[in-house]
Amino acid sequence: MRHVITLLVENEFGVLARIAGLFSGRGFNIESLCVAETLDPAVSTMTLVTRGDDMIIEQVLKQLNKLIPVIKVVDLFEKDFVEREMILVKVNATRETREEILRVSEIFRGKVVDVGAKTYTLEVTGDENKVRAILNLLKPLGIKELVRTGRVAMLRGSKASTEPS
Amino acid sequence: MKKTGGQIVVESLKREGVDTVFNYPGGAVLSLFHELDQSSMRQILVRHEQAAVHAADGYARCTGKVGVVLVTSGPGATNTVTGIATAHMDSIPLVILTGQIPTPLIGNDAFQEADIIGITRPCTKHNFLVKDVRELAKTIKEAFYIARSGRPGPVLVDLPKDVIANSTEFKYPEKVFIRGYQPTYEGHPGQVQRAVDLMIKSKRPVIYAGGGIVSSNASKELTLLAERLGIPVAMTLMGLGGFPGNTPLSLGMLGMHGTYRANMAVMESDLLIAIGSRFDDRVTGKIEAFAPQAKIIHIDIDPTSISKNVRVDLPIVGDCKRVIAKILTLLEEEDTQAYREGLGKWRHQIERWKAVHNMDYQQKGDLIKPQYIIEKINELTRGDAIIATEVGQHQMWTAQYYAFTKPRTFLTSGGLGTMGYGLPAALGAQVAFPNKLVIDISGDGSFQMNSQELATIVQYQLPVKVVILNNGFLGMVRQWQELFYEKRYASSSIGEVSPDYVKLAEAYGAVGLQVRRPEDVVPALKKAFSIPKPVILEFIVDREENVYPMVVAGEPLNQMRLV
């Protein structure tokens, strides 16, 4: 099962290496990882997507909590949350396919951010399903290059996901 | 008032109650040594940095205090890694101070530079690189706090040369607060009550006690609990001594080389009370078949240990000592005497298992059996010595034949199984307790891993007794090769070149004795124990003796090989 986990961590030297090392050392997988400062420069938020059965996920959450610089761990699984990922995708564009690419982009509210002699580069933001959908539509046209940010997520409602409680 | 980083380190160590530092100098830490030499803290210079960490580890295990190490950068730091990993696996509180090159040079492949922070991230409880002298005092305080609190562990502090040379106002923080680190000490009251309810309903309970009992100083509480309810106690290698091994309720060690009755009791139990233990593979045997009839209560301070390998029915996160004390209070409401008497049948069943296999071996003929030596050491010391071991067959025989009666008297590398641990750990223990009998039980293989520490032992006049069970083999490897690899003794025979240990001892200025005949064993031990100097006592033992019982890897605990 895929789990999206948000972490509140001390913004200190080596904290990303610590978390990545924990995952590789224990054989947990990281599907994606996104980290940056919050409004408080001493603290960063990390969104991590991992996959495993219940016992593995329980270990992942507990091992993350055990790390000294990790302040709070929230597993968003089965909770109500907003998630987004941004992708930049360079698609092959021939005279015949240009129209279709632009149409697809418009339907998904993407933007053309670069035009080449034979390619379009699109910027698309959306949740997991939307991103998968547009990539499926663009694949038959020929994707030349794809870069993804990885997902960021936040609990719905008035409470902050990572309010230190 | 302004102090240099070096002076701040010295002052901070003093504030933390440090009285001993195990060290080895080098370029990056010269100024630190300059300051430390003038302080009241005892400096123990070893002969290899790995030994400095093992010595601090032995010191920490037998005193309960944080062991302190100081080494230089580069190779000095990398030499500590095995020692740090050893302490990490066994949850031993250490603070390891490593020198580092000046901050502007970090990352430039400078002379004696090593990314020790990167290297030790997976094997320390936490580590710090101090980049500013103004952070130094706070960092040291945090390091000690992290090392000794919650589930203890080694903490490394990397000290660049320029940071140590810089000066700042010294103010030692009064309190430390780390928002990401808040261990839970008190067990959840609801869970504790449920545990008591499960206990008094059980008919075939077993307590499975581990190293956490020792770390938590919970021996007294554990003993009260076991005796009040009449529940037998099986101990892990790390838990030996946590419950007195010479009393009727003790089942001895459980697991791969545990006693027959301990393993059978666990497999037939209806309630397994795990306290301060982590269901390690050496203990459980085939996990799917472990304790098949038992409900499991698991009391541990580390949430990650709970339900990691084996799903437990009643987890209680908390400090063993406090949780057991709470249980004892709740038990005052119960008729514990009736319960204790009701378990008579279960205890009787355990006595019958004791009769099936009770660690018997035959000491006959001209060859000394290694088990005989351990038995005699046990008899002569009456369980009152501090015993360090190396790793291998001799380690298992020590766990089987020496009845540890008190906690913090058994120093052994359990989790990592580090050969070369015993001699330096014994020296650390002797530094802590100069007047106690400290014995290092070793094999000929393990002894040669850190034999250079004989120099340290003689230099500080530490009267450690080193008992070498010399069988000319890497015994445990040979045993597995005999049982599973068609007796192909690949790279396990070292007897071709066996040093004259008597001459070796004398070369360092210690006393050396060699024993070949069984009738000379007891007199030699008595003699060695009475000499107020370091002694190497070499016993030439039966070459191909095996450790039994043995649970073969992948087999359930009740399928033990007995011969």
Interface residues (C-beta under 8 A of the other chain):
Chain A: V9 E10 F13 G14 A17 R18 G21 L22 G25 M55 E58 Q59 K62 Q63 N65 K66 L67 I68 P69 V70 I71 P164
Chain B: I117 G118 R121 P122 K125 H126 L129 K131 I146 I178 R179 G180 Y181 D302 P303 T304 S307 K308 R311
